[in-house]
Amino acid sequence: MAVLAGLDVGSLLAKAVILDEAEGILAHSVRLVAGNFQTAARDVLNAALDNCGLTAGTVASLGTTGLGAGFVNGPSLRNTEISCQARGVHYLLPRAGSVIEIGDQSTRVIRLTGQGKVADCVISDKCAMGSGRVLQVIARVLRITLEEMGGLSQEATRPVSFSTGCSVFVETEVISRIAEGAGVADIVGGLHRAMAVKIGGMADKARLEGDIAAAGGGACDPGLVKMLEKVIGQKVLVVDRPLLTGAVGAALMAAESRGRG
């Protein structure tokens, strides 16, 4: 049984998927990078293969993407994160005309063609409020988990305002808000609103069309997604397995390249 494999090796997480062209996703795995791209890529791919009872010898093609893609051992086809996100979302949610991918280091707003290719893309600045890293930083300051943030945000009655648009300084501002007596729910709600406004501005620049899909780690936060819907004024659809879109796209693009070769 020959299968397709895709790896998305990001700054925080390594993601792997095993695909069958007829049956779809057979298995996946997600691991912390923990400072070693090469080990994380090897371990996450082996874990995904183990999850469906297969071995490396069954992989017909391997596609890679992400910050650590260059550290993957063995033959593989590397593609950009933007093109892999577009292709992966199109595969998982064909009706989507646009993608908001909220990753650890940056957020990308991508307008798609009907074939799942990139028509236009806007990327956040590295220090921008729109990236997923700020959620991790503030969760740590508030001593809550990322999973708790979505529910807390929706409980906010007086979301706080943030004066900075930079994630580097937002930690200090949150500490100040705590000292002023702001509640955790209102801080999280204000954070989500600030992020959504930043991403909404990017969406305006990208001139989004059709159904909007959310992907990446930020898409796992229902409070942020709901705030995005309020700011954008449109329903935001969360793709199935939002962490895996890049790996799925990498696998598909490698297979397509092999077919053309």
C-alpha positions as CSV (number, residue, x, y, z in Angstrom):
1,M,0.0,0.0,0.0
2,A,1.7,3.2,-1.2
3,V,0.7,6.4,0.8
4,L,1.5,10.1,0.7
5,A,3.1,11.8,3.7
6,G,3.3,15.5,4.6
7,L,5.3,17.3,7.3
8,D,4.8,20.8,8.6
9,V,7.7,21.6,10.9
10,G,6.9,24.9,12.6
11,S,8.7,26.9,15.4
12,L,6.6,25.3,18.1
13,L,5.0,22.1,16.7
14,A,5.8,19.5,14.1
15,K,2.8,18.0,12.4
16,A,2.7,14.9,10.1
17,V,-0.1,13.4,8.1
18,I,-0.4,10.1,6.2
19,L,-2.8,10.3,3.2
20,D,-4.3,7.8,0.8
21,E,-5.4,9.3,-2.4
22,A,-8.6,7.4,-2.4
23,E,-9.4,7.2,1.4
24,G,-8.1,10.6,2.6
25,I,-6.3,11.1,5.9
26,L,-5.3,7.8,7.4
27,A,-3.4,9.1,10.4
28,H,-1.6,12.1,11.9
29,S,0.6,13.1,14.7
30,V,1.6,16.4,16.4
31,R,4.7,16.8,18.5
32,L,6.5,19.7,20.2
33,V,9.7,20.7,18.4
34,A,11.5,21.3,21.7
35,G,14.4,23.0,20.0
36,N,15.4,20.2,17.6
37,F,13.8,20.3,14.1
38,Q,15.5,17.2,12.8
39,T,14.4,15.0,15.8
40,A,10.9,16.4,15.9
41,A,10.4,15.8,12.1
42,R,11.6,12.2,12.4
43,D,9.6,11.4,15.5
44,V,6.4,12.9,14.3
45,L,6.5,11.2,10.9
46,N,7.3,7.8,12.6
47,A,4.4,8.3,15.0
48,A,2.0,9.1,12.2
49,L,3.1,5.9,10.4
50,D,2.7,3.9,13.6
51,N,-0.8,5.2,14.1
52,C,-1.9,3.6,10.8
53,G,0.3,0.5,11.1
54,L,2.6,1.4,8.2
55,T,6.3,1.9,7.7
56,A,8.5,4.4,5.9
57,G,8.9,2.0,3.0
58,T,5.2,2.5,2.1
59,V,5.6,6.3,1.6
60,A,5.5,7.0,-2.1
61,S,6.2,10.8,-1.7
62,L,7.0,13.1,1.2
63,G,6.2,16.8,1.1
64,T,7.6,19.2,3.6
65,T,7.0,22.8,4.7
66,G,7.6,25.1,7.6
67,L,10.5,26.8,9.4
68,G,12.2,23.4,10.0
69,A,11.5,21.8,6.7
70,G,15.2,22.0,5.7
71,F,16.2,19.7,8.5
72,V,14.1,16.8,7.3
73,N,16.2,13.8,6.4
74,G,15.8,11.9,3.1
75,P,14.3,12.8,-0.2
76,S,11.3,15.2,0.0
77,L,9.7,18.0,-1.9
78,R,9.6,21.3,0.0
79,N,7.0,24.0,-0.7
80,T,6.2,27.3,0.9
81,E,3.9,27.5,3.9
82,I,1.5,29.8,2.1
83,S,1.0,27.5,-0.9
84,C,0.7,24.4,1.4
85,Q,-1.9,26.1,3.6
86,A,-3.9,27.1,0.5
87,R,-3.8,23.6,-0.9
88,G,-4.5,21.9,2.4
89,V,-7.5,24.1,3.2
90,H,-8.9,23.6,-0.3
91,Y,-8.7,19.8,0.2
92,L,-10.3,19.8,3.6
93,L,-12.9,22.5,2.8
94,P,-13.3,22.9,-0.9
95,R,-16.0,25.6,-0.6
96,A,-13.6,28.0,1.1
97,G,-12.6,31.0,-1.0
98,S,-10.3,32.6,1.6
99,V,-8.2,31.4,4.5
100,I,-7.2,33.0,7.8
101,E,-4.3,30.9,9.1
102,I,-3.3,32.0,12.7
103,G,0.1,30.4,13.3
104,D,2.5,30.6,16.2
105,Q,4.8,33.2,14.6
106,S,2.5,35.0,12.2
107,T,-1.0,35.2,10.7
108,R,-1.6,34.8,7.0
109,V,-4.8,35.9,5.2
110,I,-5.0,34.1,1.9
111,R,-7.4,34.5,-1.0
112,L,-7.8,31.3,-3.0
113,T,-8.3,30.4,-6.6
114,G,-10.9,27.8,-7.5
115,Q,-8.1,25.3,-7.7
116,G,-6.8,25.9,-4.2
117,K,-3.9,28.1,-5.2
118,V,-2.9,31.5,-3.8
119,A,-4.5,34.5,-5.5
120,D,-3.4,37.0,-2.9
121,C,-1.8,36.9,0.6
122,V,-1.2,39.3,3.4
123,I,1.1,38.4,6.3
124,S,1.3,39.9,9.7
125,D,4.5,41.6,11.0
126,K,6.5,39.4,13.3
127,C,5.7,41.4,16.4
128,A,2.0,41.9,15.5
129,M,-0.9,41.3,17.9
130,G,-2.4,38.9,15.3
131,S,-0.1,36.0,15.8
132,G,-0.9,32.9,17.9
133,R,2.2,33.4,20.1
134,V,0.5,36.2,22.0
135,L,-2.2,33.7,23.2
136,Q,0.5,31.5,24.7
137,V,2.2,34.5,26.4
138,I,-0.9,35.8,28.0
139,A,-2.2,32.4,29.0
140,R,1.0,32.0,31.0
141,V,0.6,35.5,32.6
142,L,-3.0,34.8,33.6
143,R,-2.1,31.2,34.7
144,I,-4.8,29.6,32.5
145,T,-4.6,27.1,29.7
146,L,-5.0,27.9,26.1
147,E,-8.1,25.7,26.1
148,E,-9.7,27.8,28.8
149,M,-9.3,31.1,26.8
150,G,-12.2,30.5,24.4
151,G,-14.8,30.1,27.1
152,L,-13.5,32.9,29.2
153,S,-13.6,35.3,26.3
154,Q,-17.2,34.7,25.8
155,E,-17.9,35.4,29.4
156,A,-16.4,38.9,29.2
157,T,-18.8,41.8,30.1
158,R,-16.3,44.7,29.9
159,P,-13.4,43.6,27.6
160,V,-10.4,45.7,28.3
161,S,-8.8,47.9,25.6
162,F,-5.1,47.4,24.6
163,S,-3.2,50.5,23.4
164,T,-0.4,48.5,21.8
165,G,-0.6,46.5,18.5
166,C,2.6,44.7,19.3
167,S,2.8,41.3,21.1
168,V,6.2,42.3,22.6
169,F,4.6,44.9,24.8
170,V,1.2,43.3,25.4
171,E,2.5,41.2,28.3
172,T,3.4,44.4,30.3
173,E,0.0,45.9,29.5
174,V,-1.8,42.8,30.7
175,I,0.1,42.9,34.0
176,S,-1.0,46.6,34.3
177,R,-4.6,45.6,33.7
178,I,-4.5,43.0,36.4
179,A,-3.1,45.5,38.8
180,E,-6.0,47.8,37.9
181,G,-8.4,45.1,38.9
182,A,-9.6,43.8,35.5
183,G,-11.0,40.3,35.5
184,V,-9.4,37.4,33.6
185,A,-12.4,37.0,31.3
186,D,-12.4,40.7,30.4
187,I,-8.6,40.6,29.7
188,V,-9.0,37.6,27.5
189,G,-12.0,39.2,25.7
190,G,-10.0,42.3,25.1
191,L,-7.1,40.4,23.8
192,H,-9.3,38.5,21.4
193,R,-10.9,41.7,20.2
194,A,-7.5,43.4,19.7
195,M,-6.3,40.3,17.7
196,A,-9.5,40.2,15.7
197,V,-9.2,43.9,14.8
198,K,-5.6,43.4,13.6
199,I,-6.5,40.3,11.5
200,G,-9.6,42.1,10.2
201,G,-7.4,44.9,8.8
202,M,-5.4,42.2,7.0
203,A,-8.5,40.7,5.7
204,D,-9.6,44.0,4.2
205,K,-6.2,44.3,2.4
206,A,-6.5,40.8,1.0
207,R,-10.0,41.5,-0.3
208,L,-11.5,38.2,0.9
209,E,-14.0,36.4,-1.3
210,G,-16.4,33.5,-0.7
211,D,-16.6,31.4,2.4
212,I,-13.8,32.2,5.0
213,A,-12.0,29.3,6.6
214,A,-9.9,29.5,9.8
215,A,-6.8,27.3,10.2
216,G,-3.7,27.1,12.5
217,G,-3.5,27.0,16.2
218,G,-5.6,30.1,16.6
219,A,-8.5,28.4,14.9
220,C,-8.7,26.1,17.9
221,D,-9.8,29.1,20.1
222,P,-13.6,29.5,19.8
223,G,-13.5,32.9,21.5
224,L,-11.1,34.3,18.9
225,V,-13.1,32.8,16.1
226,K,-16.3,34.4,17.3
227,M,-14.6,37.7,17.7
228,L,-13.3,37.5,14.2
229,E,-16.8,36.9,13.0
230,K,-18.0,40.1,14.7
231,V,-15.1,42.1,13.3
232,I,-15.3,40.8,9.8
233,G,-19.1,40.6,9.7
234,Q,-19.2,37.1,8.2
235,K,-19.3,33.5,9.4
236,V,-15.8,31.9,9.8
237,L,-15.6,28.2,9.2
238,V,-13.1,26.2,11.2
239,V,-11.6,23.5,9.0
240,D,-11.4,19.9,10.3
241,R,-8.1,19.4,12.0
242,P,-6.9,23.0,11.8
243,L,-3.4,22.2,12.9
244,L,-2.8,19.9,9.9
245,T,-3.6,22.0,6.9
246,G,0.0,22.8,6.1
247,A,1.0,19.1,6.3
248,V,-1.9,18.0,4.2
249,G,-1.0,20.6,1.5
250,A,2.6,19.5,1.6
251,A,1.6,15.9,1.0
252,L,-0.7,16.7,-1.9
253,M,1.7,19.1,-3.6
254,A,4.5,16.5,-3.4
255,A,2.3,13.9,-5.0
256,E,1.2,16.2,-7.7
257,S,4.8,17.1,-8.5
258,R,5.7,13.4,-8.6
259,G,2.9,12.8,-11.0
260,R,4.2,15.5,-13.3
261,G,7.8,14.1,-13.2
